């Protein structure tokens, strides 16, 4: 049975494996750097209104979702799906559905007025569509475009 749990600092190495795997699938501009990724995770785990939820099956890490609540100008916070990963090994399991449920639970816990997610992993067309369909099937609607401008600083 798939189990969800909140990550802590002892999970950073395992999360880095997911990030590295995901980075190889994406067409992100920029060079992956494990030192930067490790320190980003360390800081994210220390944010009071943020969580990383991990999905596991028999001790194998299948995926995770990074969530944060942000009080910007309203009394109720907005929720943000910062990152959402399901490893190849977990894609034909219920891991994504369990992680989507965590998003709803996080929004309820923080009384978020809305949760925003972007589909910016720049995956191949098939995986990108599956990602978008997953979110659409779970109540997310298109509310505006995500725009990108690349830069070269070399």
PETATA-V221706 format. One line per field, one symbol per residue. psi: psi as a letter, one per 30 degrees, with the letter a starting at -180 (. if undefined). burial: # if it has 16 or more other C-alpha atoms within 10 Angstrom, else .. A space follows every 10 residues. Layout:
psi->???
burial->???
This chain:
psi->kkkklklaff feeeeeeeee eeefflhkkl kkjeeeeeee eeeeffkehl lkkkkkjhfk jfalkkklkj jefleklkkk jekkkjlefg fgageeeeee eeeeeeeeeg hkflkkklig fhlleeeeee eeeeeefggk lkgllklkkl kji.
burial->.#.#..#... .#..##.##. .##....... .......#.. #..##....# #######... ########## ......#### ..#####..# ....##.### .##..##..# .#..#.##.. #.#....#.. ##..#..... .......... ....
